[in-house]
Amino acid sequence: MKSRSESLIRLKKFNVDEKRRQVMQIEMMVADFERMASELDQQIEIEQTKTGISDVAHFAYSTFAKAALQRRDNLLASAQDMRGKLETAQDQLAEALEDLKKVELLDQREHQRERDEQNKIEQQDYDEIARQRFRNR
């Protein structure tokens, strides 16, 4: 029984670790997208300062700035999409942690039952020894 519960605990721990890795990976992706979007904002601002035109609808607005705006918007949309995936991954991590905790508690209870049974047997042995001593008097 021990090897079975230990294997299950190892499996649950592996699952928790995998979910943690997924959460961290998504968090890094969101941070990267937001960092790249921020860098594009700076580039757009520099380009607008250079050209002196900040109105996107203006006919002479920089094509580089337009393209950078589009890339930035795409990055921010991707970051938003990844935040949704992050929430899902965090929920899955919480569920995996709950599963692990349940299995660990069951394992602890099983071990406690085994210890209680062993103590009961030992107590019966001691009681028998005491009865034998009492009879031999």
C-alpha positions as CSV (number, residue, x, y, z in Angstrom):
1,M,0.0,0.0,0.0
2,K,2.8,2.4,0.8
3,S,4.4,2.2,-2.6
4,R,1.0,2.8,-4.2
5,S,0.3,5.9,-2.2
6,E,3.9,7.1,-2.5
7,S,3.6,6.7,-6.3
8,L,0.4,8.6,-6.3
9,I,1.9,11.4,-4.2
10,R,4.9,11.6,-6.6
11,L,2.5,11.8,-9.5
12,K,0.5,14.6,-7.9
13,K,3.7,16.5,-7.0
14,F,4.9,16.2,-10.6
15,N,1.5,17.5,-11.8
16,V,1.7,20.5,-9.4
17,D,5.3,21.2,-10.6
18,E,4.1,21.1,-14.2
19,K,1.2,23.4,-13.5
20,R,3.6,25.8,-11.7
21,R,5.9,25.8,-14.7
22,Q,3.0,26.6,-17.0
23,V,2.0,29.5,-14.8
24,M,5.5,30.9,-14.7
25,Q,5.9,30.5,-18.5
26,I,2.6,32.4,-19.1
27,E,3.6,35.1,-16.6
28,M,6.9,35.5,-18.5
29,M,5.2,35.7,-21.8
30,V,2.7,38.4,-20.5
31,A,5.7,40.4,-19.1
32,D,7.6,40.1,-22.4
33,F,4.6,41.2,-24.5
34,E,4.0,44.2,-22.2
35,R,7.8,45.1,-22.2
36,M,7.8,44.9,-26.0
37,A,4.7,47.0,-26.2
38,S,6.3,49.6,-23.9
39,E,9.4,49.7,-26.1
40,L,7.2,50.2,-29.2
41,D,5.4,53.1,-27.4
42,Q,8.8,54.7,-26.8
43,Q,9.7,54.3,-30.5
44,I,6.4,55.7,-31.6
45,E,6.8,58.7,-29.3
46,I,10.3,59.3,-30.7
47,E,9.0,59.0,-34.3
48,Q,6.2,61.4,-33.6
49,T,8.6,63.9,-32.1
50,K,10.9,63.5,-35.1
51,T,8.2,64.1,-37.6
52,G,6.2,66.6,-35.5
53,I,2.9,64.7,-36.4
54,S,1.1,62.8,-33.7
55,D,-2.3,62.6,-35.3
56,V,-2.7,59.1,-36.7
57,A,-5.4,60.3,-39.1
58,H,-3.0,62.9,-40.7
59,F,-2.1,62.1,-44.3
60,A,1.7,62.5,-43.5
61,Y,1.7,60.4,-40.4
62,S,4.8,58.2,-40.3
63,T,4.3,54.7,-41.8
64,F,6.8,53.4,-39.3
65,A,4.7,54.8,-36.4
66,K,1.6,53.3,-37.9
67,A,3.2,49.9,-38.2
68,A,4.6,50.2,-34.7
69,L,1.1,51.1,-33.4
70,Q,-0.3,48.0,-35.0
71,R,2.4,45.8,-33.6
72,R,1.9,47.3,-30.2
73,D,-1.8,46.8,-30.3
74,N,-1.3,43.2,-31.4
75,L,1.2,42.6,-28.5
76,L,-1.3,44.1,-26.0
77,A,-4.1,41.9,-27.4
78,S,-1.8,38.9,-27.1
79,A,-0.9,39.9,-23.5
80,Q,-4.6,40.2,-22.7
81,D,-5.3,36.8,-24.2
82,M,-2.4,35.3,-22.2
83,R,-3.9,36.8,-19.0
84,G,-7.0,34.8,-19.6
85,K,-4.9,31.7,-20.1
86,L,-2.9,32.6,-17.0
87,E,-6.1,32.7,-14.9
88,T,-7.0,29.2,-16.2
89,A,-3.5,27.9,-15.5
90,Q,-3.7,29.4,-12.0
91,D,-7.0,27.7,-11.4
92,Q,-5.6,24.4,-12.6
93,L,-2.6,24.9,-10.3
94,A,-4.9,25.5,-7.4
95,E,-6.8,22.3,-8.2
96,A,-3.6,20.3,-8.5
97,L,-2.5,21.6,-5.1
98,E,-5.8,20.6,-3.6
99,D,-5.5,17.1,-5.1
100,L,-2.0,16.8,-3.7
101,K,-3.1,17.9,-0.3
102,K,-6.0,15.4,-0.3
103,V,-3.7,12.5,-1.3
104,E,-1.1,13.5,1.4
105,L,-3.8,13.7,4.0
106,L,-5.1,10.2,3.0
107,D,-1.6,8.9,3.2
108,Q,-1.1,10.4,6.6
109,R,-4.3,8.9,7.8
110,E,-3.3,5.5,6.5
111,H,0.1,5.7,8.2
112,Q,-1.7,6.8,11.4
113,R,-4.0,3.8,11.2
114,E,-1.0,1.5,10.7
115,R,0.7,3.1,13.7
116,D,-2.4,2.8,15.8
117,E,-2.8,-0.9,14.8
118,Q,0.8,-1.5,15.6
119,N,0.4,0.2,19.0
120,K,-2.7,-1.9,19.7
121,I,-0.9,-5.1,19.0
122,E,2.0,-4.0,21.2
123,Q,-0.4,-3.1,24.0
124,Q,-2.1,-6.5,23.7
125,D,1.4,-8.1,23.9
126,Y,2.2,-6.1,27.1
127,D,-1.2,-7.0,28.5
128,E,-0.5,-10.6,27.9
129,I,2.9,-10.4,29.5
130,A,1.3,-8.7,32.6
131,R,-1.4,-11.4,32.8
132,Q,1.3,-14.1,32.6
133,R,3.3,-12.4,35.4
134,F,0.2,-12.0,37.5
135,R,-0.7,-15.8,37.1
136,N,2.8,-16.9,37.9
137,R,2.8,-15.2,41.3
